[in-house]
């Protein structure tokens, strides 16, 4: 007897629909599986057979053949256990064949029949809906995540017996529903640290505001304890919110990586802060079965590298291509995997290893040591950072003075207005923020008058800027103009943008 049910296989962050077919016939008793399978999928036959037995069902000695189609896609992971079990039991007659039509199943089985959580369910269910499936059954621990996808009936199960009882109408599972509009309406934007807690440092705060408004890369340089990390940690609180589609895109990446929160969806932009000992694979992603790294987990949000010179130079150089293209490309013998990586880089550094240069009363680093420390960040990488800000040591009077500092909520209002201008300006384009602009789009969106062009020519030649640095400076000026509510880039906007671009010798 033949039966079929739908499941899915992960390929990078994408999901491919897989047809799980089972045939039970007379002949020498055996359980064989075919379809370009990895080792963990081949092991499913033992888990499935034992789980069925320990769930109270008896499989007569028959020839069982399971095929996972199409055969040209390599199947990996443990999520095929549940669909294989359902297909086999349907082929044995325990489950009506017609009930499997339009049904999607995914989950790992224990030997006692309990169903365990798997990775990537959000993308799988999303793809299943597109493929025409109307019902899906996933592990109980993945049910909240799966229910985020609208237009498909989602059920969570914790044991194989519950799945069989549901399919045979003995006892129905409870359908899961999520109110996405309610989730986004309840976003608590006031949660987390506030800019009002930082005394002084107005230039650094202004740079953070500009970076958030245009999603520009930001480098904070200064001595230890000046407030670099405090400023970086408060930037998420002033970022523009994510829309529903954007949130689903980000959540799918986190689902594949197995770090999605229990709510099943991310409603706020991610803030990733990897340790400086992180390897190249941890940052960019990879592995035998490629998984997204920190760069991709920061997609549509912030990647914060604290004490960036302490990272391995080879690891930092990985950032260059994703910062330009917005994706990470990983090649393996099984194919090329493309992970989204459109992130905002925020980094901080000390002026030297001890942190006190150029104060020679405290700094004991030699000139060579200072140079070697700063040169761990290559010029091409520094060139890709839009805003460079010096965070100075706080004076005692500034630290203890009274008076209120501007709150994150107040700064965020200006950022949101600038974001609204960009949304309207780039409505029919592929751009979202000013940082996304390409050189070809400058004449249309960043036009300068004759006086401004003459001034920028002088700056370009006197500072020996690269074409990339010049374009990034203009994009920063475009964001400053948006924060001021100006349609055109004026000289005062260019003048402020130049402040955030140090001399080449100082980078």
VMD Tcl script that draws the C-alpha trace (Angstrom):
set ca {
  {0.00 0.00 0.00}
  {1.33 3.46 -0.94}
  {1.02 6.80 0.89}
  {2.51 10.28 0.66}
  {2.87 13.31 2.96}
  {4.65 16.65 2.60}
  {7.66 17.86 4.59}
  {10.59 20.22 3.97}
  {14.38 20.31 3.95}
  {16.58 23.28 4.84}
  {18.97 24.58 2.20}
  {20.80 27.47 3.82}
  {17.98 29.63 5.16}
  {15.60 28.54 2.43}
  {13.25 25.56 2.68}
  {12.56 23.07 -0.10}
  {9.33 21.07 -0.09}
  {10.01 17.33 0.12}
  {7.53 14.58 -0.70}
  {7.83 11.71 1.81}
  {6.57 8.54 0.13}
  {6.09 5.16 1.81}
  {5.24 1.80 0.31}
  {4.47 -1.39 2.27}
  {4.44 -4.67 0.36}
  {4.88 -8.40 0.85}
  {8.36 -9.75 0.71}
  {11.45 -10.10 2.85}
  {10.94 -7.89 5.95}
  {13.14 -4.83 5.70}
  {13.04 -1.05 6.09}
  {14.90 0.75 3.31}
  {15.15 4.50 2.65}
  {16.28 6.25 -0.54}
  {16.49 9.82 -1.87}
  {19.99 11.33 -1.38}
  {19.96 11.15 2.42}
  {22.42 12.35 5.06}
  {23.47 10.07 7.94}
  {20.95 11.50 10.42}
  {18.10 10.99 7.95}
  {19.13 7.37 7.32}
  {19.09 6.80 11.07}
  {15.42 7.83 11.09}
  {14.33 4.32 10.16}
  {15.43 2.99 13.56}
  {13.93 5.91 15.47}
  {10.66 5.67 13.54}
  {10.24 1.91 13.88}
  {10.95 1.98 17.64}
  {8.80 5.08 18.24}
  {5.82 3.48 16.48}
  {6.22 0.32 18.56}
  {6.51 2.25 21.85}
  {3.45 4.31 20.92}
  {1.33 1.17 21.01}
  {1.14 0.25 17.31}
  {2.31 -2.99 15.77}
  {3.97 -3.12 12.37}
  {3.61 -6.51 10.68}
  {6.79 -7.92 9.11}
  {6.66 -6.36 5.64}
  {8.93 -4.77 3.10}
  {8.91 -1.01 3.83}
  {10.34 1.40 1.29}
  {10.55 5.14 2.00}
  {11.52 7.66 -0.65}
  {12.22 11.34 -0.08}
  {11.72 13.19 -3.36}
  {13.08 14.95 -5.32}
  {16.20 12.83 -5.29}
  {18.56 15.59 -6.46}
  {18.23 17.57 -3.19}
  {20.29 16.36 -0.27}
  {18.12 15.78 2.82}
  {19.65 16.62 6.19}
  {18.36 17.08 9.73}
  {16.04 15.13 12.00}
  {12.77 16.82 11.00}
  {11.78 13.94 8.68}
  {11.07 11.51 11.55}
  {7.43 12.53 12.03}
  {6.42 12.61 8.32}
  {8.13 9.23 7.75}
  {6.21 7.75 10.69}
  {2.90 9.17 9.42}
  {3.52 7.93 5.88}
  {4.46 4.43 7.08}
  {1.43 4.17 9.37}
  {-0.83 5.35 6.54}
  {0.68 2.70 4.26}
  {-0.10 0.12 6.96}
  {-3.71 1.36 7.13}
  {-3.63 3.03 10.54}
  {-4.24 6.46 8.98}
  {-6.62 7.18 6.04}
  {-4.67 8.11 2.91}
  {-6.93 11.02 1.96}
  {-6.32 12.77 5.30}
  {-2.68 13.28 4.26}
  {-3.62 15.41 1.25}
  {-2.55 19.01 1.86}
  {-0.89 18.03 5.15}
  {2.60 19.21 6.14}
  {4.55 17.43 8.90}
  {7.93 18.04 10.51}
  {9.47 16.90 13.78}
  {12.05 14.69 15.46}
  {10.99 11.51 17.26}
  {12.39 9.98 20.42}
  {12.35 6.22 20.86}
  {9.34 6.55 23.19}
  {7.38 8.45 20.54}
  {7.72 11.96 21.97}
  {8.27 14.76 19.46}
  {11.15 17.20 19.83}
  {11.80 20.71 18.55}
  {13.66 21.23 15.27}
  {15.28 24.23 13.57}
  {13.88 26.30 10.72}
  {10.15 25.59 11.21}
  {9.14 29.18 10.42}
  {10.58 29.01 6.89}
  {9.30 25.47 6.38}
  {5.69 26.37 7.19}
  {5.97 29.51 5.10}
  {7.09 27.42 2.12}
  {4.42 24.80 2.81}
  {1.71 27.43 2.58}
  {3.11 28.61 -0.75}
  {3.13 24.99 -1.96}
  {-0.61 24.68 -1.28}
  {-0.62 22.87 2.07}
  {-3.59 23.79 4.23}
  {-2.71 22.02 7.50}
  {0.59 21.54 9.31}
  {1.55 19.59 12.42}
  {4.83 20.51 14.11}
  {6.43 19.85 17.52}
  {4.67 21.53 20.42}
  {7.79 23.61 21.09}
  {7.63 24.98 17.52}
  {3.89 25.66 17.48}
  {4.08 29.34 18.47}
  {6.70 29.91 15.79}
  {4.71 28.11 13.09}
  {1.46 29.91 13.98}
  {3.08 33.19 12.94}
  {2.43 32.16 9.32}
  {-1.09 33.15 8.34}
  {-3.27 31.21 5.88}
  {-2.47 27.69 7.10}
  {-3.94 25.73 10.04}
  {-1.21 25.03 12.60}
  {-1.26 22.28 15.24}
  {1.38 21.41 17.83}
  {1.94 17.87 19.12}
  {4.21 16.46 21.82}
  {3.80 12.71 21.07}
  {3.25 10.50 18.04}
  {0.06 9.10 19.63}
  {-1.45 12.62 19.60}
  {-0.71 12.97 15.88}
  {-2.31 9.62 15.01}
  {-5.34 10.38 17.21}
  {-5.75 13.71 15.41}
  {-5.43 12.19 11.94}
  {-7.94 9.45 12.77}
  {-10.34 11.99 14.39}
  {-10.16 10.24 17.77}
  {-8.95 13.36 19.57}
  {-8.32 16.63 17.79}
  {-5.28 18.76 18.51}
  {-5.79 22.39 19.48}
  {-5.24 24.80 16.59}
  {-2.73 27.59 17.25}
  {-3.49 31.15 16.21}
  {-1.40 34.32 16.50}
  {-2.45 37.98 16.26}
  {0.51 39.58 14.48}
  {-1.03 43.05 14.43}
  {-1.35 42.87 18.19}
  {2.29 41.80 18.54}
  {3.53 44.81 16.61}
  {1.16 47.20 18.38}
  {2.48 46.06 21.75}
  {6.13 46.73 20.95}
  {7.62 48.38 24.00}
  {9.94 50.97 22.51}
  {10.77 52.44 25.93}
  {12.30 49.21 27.19}
  {16.04 48.97 27.53}
  {18.73 51.55 28.27}
  {18.05 55.21 27.49}
  {20.30 57.92 26.02}
  {19.21 60.16 28.90}
  {21.45 58.06 31.15}
  {24.58 59.27 29.33}
  {26.02 62.59 30.50}
  {27.51 64.83 27.81}
  {29.05 63.19 24.71}
  {26.75 65.23 22.48}
  {28.85 64.72 19.33}
  {28.79 60.93 19.76}
  {25.04 60.98 20.45}
  {24.46 63.07 17.34}
  {26.51 60.62 15.27}
  {24.46 57.73 16.67}
  {21.26 59.57 15.69}
  {22.52 60.10 12.12}
  {23.64 56.47 11.89}
  {20.22 55.22 13.04}
  {18.33 57.55 10.69}
  {20.17 56.38 7.57}
  {21.43 52.94 8.76}
  {25.03 54.12 8.35}
  {28.06 52.30 9.73}
  {29.59 53.94 12.82}
  {33.00 53.77 14.52}
  {33.44 55.13 18.06}
  {37.05 55.75 19.14}
  {38.19 56.85 22.57}
  {39.74 55.90 25.92}
  {38.31 53.20 28.21}
  {35.27 54.26 30.23}
  {34.35 57.17 27.97}
  {30.94 55.68 27.13}
  {31.46 54.00 23.73}
  {29.67 50.78 24.66}
  {26.92 52.65 26.50}
  {26.17 54.65 23.36}
  {26.22 51.57 21.12}
  {23.83 49.65 23.39}
  {21.29 52.48 23.20}
  {21.15 52.74 19.40}
  {18.55 49.91 19.04}
  {16.12 52.06 21.04}
  {16.09 54.78 18.37}
  {16.02 52.61 15.25}
  {12.95 52.67 12.97}
  {10.60 49.70 13.60}
  {10.39 46.63 11.41}
  {7.33 45.90 9.30}
  {5.63 42.52 9.28}
  {7.41 41.19 6.17}
  {10.76 42.44 7.43}
  {10.16 40.79 10.81}
  {9.30 37.46 9.15}
  {12.48 37.66 7.05}
  {14.66 38.27 10.11}
  {12.82 35.68 12.21}
  {13.34 33.02 9.54}
  {17.12 33.47 9.78}
  {17.02 33.18 13.57}
  {14.79 30.13 13.28}
  {17.31 28.32 11.08}
  {20.08 29.21 13.53}
  {18.00 27.89 16.45}
  {18.03 31.18 18.37}
  {14.48 32.40 17.78}
  {12.84 33.52 21.06}
  {9.87 31.64 22.46}
  {7.48 34.29 21.09}
  {8.19 32.81 17.63}
  {8.93 36.14 15.91}
  {11.29 39.08 16.33}
  {9.44 42.41 16.42}
  {12.50 44.56 17.15}
  {15.65 44.92 15.09}
  {18.40 42.50 16.17}
  {21.44 43.68 18.11}
  {24.31 41.18 17.90}
  {27.48 41.59 19.96}
  {29.92 38.73 19.27}
  {33.02 38.32 21.45}
  {36.37 39.27 19.93}
  {37.49 35.62 20.08}
  {34.78 34.65 17.56}
  {36.05 32.68 14.58}
  {35.54 33.53 10.93}
  {32.88 30.81 10.63}
  {31.05 32.10 13.72}
  {30.95 35.57 12.18}
  {30.16 34.75 8.54}
  {28.42 31.38 8.94}
  {29.32 28.03 7.49}
  {30.00 24.51 8.70}
  {29.48 21.15 7.03}
  {25.80 21.98 6.81}
  {26.03 25.79 6.44}
  {24.24 27.80 9.10}
  {23.98 31.61 9.35}
  {26.61 33.41 11.40}
  {26.56 36.63 13.44}
  {26.60 38.77 10.29}
  {23.36 37.22 9.07}
  {21.79 37.19 12.54}
  {22.31 40.97 12.52}
  {20.39 41.29 9.22}
  {18.17 44.42 9.25}
  {19.72 45.35 12.59}
  {23.04 46.11 14.29}
  {26.29 44.15 14.42}
  {28.31 45.64 17.29}
  {32.02 44.82 17.47}
  {33.37 46.01 20.80}
  {37.15 46.63 20.79}
  {37.32 45.85 17.09}
  {41.16 45.76 16.90}
  {41.10 42.74 19.26}
  {39.37 40.65 16.57}
  {41.56 38.55 14.29}
  {42.42 40.57 11.20}
  {41.40 37.70 8.89}
  {38.04 37.57 10.64}
  {37.44 41.30 10.18}
  {38.23 41.17 6.47}
  {35.24 38.88 6.01}
  {33.03 41.91 6.66}
  {34.11 43.77 3.53}
  {32.07 41.89 0.93}
  {28.83 41.65 2.99}
  {29.03 45.38 3.80}
  {28.96 46.12 0.06}
  {26.57 43.45 -1.22}
  {24.32 42.81 1.77}
  {24.73 39.02 1.51}
  {27.20 36.30 2.54}
  {28.06 33.72 -0.10}
  {29.33 30.35 1.12}
  {30.40 27.73 -1.39}
  {30.41 24.02 -0.62}
  {30.60 20.90 -2.74}
  {26.81 20.58 -2.33}
  {26.25 24.06 -3.78}
  {26.39 27.77 -3.00}
  {24.51 29.12 -0.01}
  {23.48 32.78 0.16}
  {22.68 34.27 3.58}
  {21.19 37.79 3.91}
  {23.57 40.21 5.66}
  {22.19 43.73 5.31}
  {23.33 45.06 8.66}
  {24.48 48.30 10.28}
  {28.01 47.97 11.64}
  {28.74 49.74 14.91}
  {32.26 49.33 16.24}
  {34.36 50.79 19.04}
  {38.08 50.91 19.69}
  {40.64 52.29 22.11}
  {43.42 54.56 20.78}
  {46.00 51.93 21.72}
  {46.23 48.58 23.54}
  {46.39 50.17 26.99}
  {43.82 52.77 25.98}
  {45.50 56.01 27.05}
  {47.35 57.26 23.96}
  {48.21 60.12 23.37}
  {48.42 60.84 27.14}
  {52.11 59.97 27.61}
  {51.83 60.35 31.37}
  {49.73 57.15 31.40}
  {50.36 55.42 28.05}
  {53.40 53.16 27.90}
  {52.86 51.90 24.32}
  {55.60 52.62 21.79}
  {54.80 54.39 18.53}
  {55.15 51.08 16.71}
  {52.78 49.34 19.11}
  {50.18 52.08 18.65}
  {50.52 51.89 14.86}
  {50.31 48.09 14.79}
  {47.26 48.14 17.07}
  {45.32 50.60 14.92}
  {46.43 48.98 11.65}
  {44.73 45.71 12.60}
  {41.70 47.37 10.98}
  {42.54 47.63 7.29}
  {42.05 50.82 5.31}
  {39.46 49.20 2.96}
  {37.37 48.25 6.00}
  {37.67 51.71 7.56}
  {36.73 53.20 4.21}
  {33.39 51.37 4.41}
  {32.49 53.02 7.72}
  {30.45 56.17 7.16}
  {30.86 57.98 10.48}
  {34.06 58.15 12.57}
  {33.65 59.79 15.98}
  {36.11 60.53 18.77}
  {34.56 59.91 22.20}
  {36.58 61.95 24.65}
  {37.17 61.40 28.35}
  {34.52 63.05 30.51}
  {35.52 65.97 32.71}
  {34.40 65.84 36.34}
  {32.13 68.87 36.00}
  {30.28 67.26 33.07}
  {29.87 64.02 34.97}
  {28.28 65.50 38.09}
  {26.39 68.45 36.66}
  {22.63 68.53 37.02}
  {20.09 68.88 34.25}
  {18.33 66.39 32.04}
  {19.79 64.78 28.94}
  {17.71 64.12 25.83}
  {15.82 60.83 25.97}
  {15.87 58.02 23.44}
  {12.16 58.62 22.79}
  {12.86 62.21 21.75}
  {15.73 61.22 19.47}
  {13.66 58.42 17.99}
  {10.94 60.84 16.91}
  {13.44 62.66 14.68}
  {14.78 59.35 13.37}
  {11.26 58.20 12.49}
  {10.53 61.43 10.60}
  {13.74 60.99 8.59}
  {12.77 57.37 7.95}
  {9.35 58.45 6.67}
  {11.01 60.83 4.19}
  {13.24 58.00 2.94}
  {10.31 55.60 2.66}
  {8.44 58.08 0.48}
  {11.51 59.00 -1.59}
  {12.44 55.39 -2.35}
  {8.89 54.02 -2.62}
  {9.28 52.54 -6.12}
  {12.93 51.50 -5.79}
  {14.92 48.75 -4.13}
  {16.39 51.22 -1.61}
  {15.13 51.50 1.97}
  {17.61 53.84 3.66}
  {20.12 56.40 2.46}
  {22.95 53.97 3.21}
  {21.56 51.66 0.49}
  {22.08 54.19 -2.31}
  {24.35 53.21 -5.17}
  {26.64 55.56 -7.10}
  {24.25 55.42 -10.06}
  {21.44 56.86 -7.92}
  {23.37 59.90 -6.67}
  {22.39 62.28 -9.46}
  {18.72 61.70 -8.69}
  {18.67 61.62 -4.89}
  {21.83 63.45 -3.79}
  {22.17 66.30 -6.29}
  {24.45 69.17 -5.17}
  {24.33 72.79 -6.29}
  {27.31 74.45 -7.98}
  {28.76 75.89 -4.77}
  {28.49 72.56 -2.93}
  {30.14 70.70 -5.80}
  {33.05 73.14 -5.79}
  {33.47 72.71 -2.03}
  {33.31 68.92 -2.24}
  {35.93 68.94 -5.01}
  {38.32 70.80 -2.71}
  {37.65 68.37 0.15}
  {38.03 65.36 -2.12}
  {41.41 66.50 -3.44}
  {42.84 67.91 -0.20}
  {41.95 64.81 1.82}
  {42.80 62.34 -0.94}
  {39.45 60.60 -0.52}
  {38.55 57.43 -2.36}
  {35.42 57.34 -4.50}
  {33.81 55.12 -1.87}
  {34.61 57.56 0.95}
  {33.25 60.47 -1.11}
  {29.95 58.70 -1.82}
  {29.55 57.68 1.81}
  {30.13 61.27 2.91}
  {27.38 62.48 0.56}
  {25.01 59.78 1.84}
  {25.63 60.96 5.41}
  {24.89 64.53 4.29}
  {21.63 63.28 2.72}
  {20.61 61.79 6.08}
  {21.54 64.98 7.95}
  {19.32 66.89 5.52}
  {16.48 64.44 6.17}
  {16.82 64.93 9.92}
  {16.52 68.67 9.30}
  {13.49 68.14 7.04}
  {15.31 69.58 4.03}
  {14.59 68.34 0.52}
  {18.00 69.42 -0.78}
  {21.49 68.88 0.60}
  {22.81 72.25 1.76}
  {26.30 73.44 2.66}
  {25.63 73.12 6.40}
  {24.67 69.47 5.92}
  {27.86 68.80 3.97}
  {29.88 70.65 6.59}
  {28.57 68.40 9.36}
  {29.13 65.27 7.27}
  {32.78 66.26 6.76}
  {33.22 66.38 10.56}
  {32.57 62.63 10.71}
  {35.25 61.85 8.10}
  {38.73 62.20 9.63}
  {41.92 62.88 7.73}
  {43.34 59.76 6.10}
  {46.38 59.95 8.37}
  {44.12 59.79 11.45}
  {42.00 56.78 10.41}
}
mol new
graphics top color blue
foreach p $ca { graphics top sphere $p radius 0.5 }
foreach p [lrange $ca 0 end-1] q [lrange $ca 1 end] { graphics top cylinder $p $q radius 0.2 }
display resetview
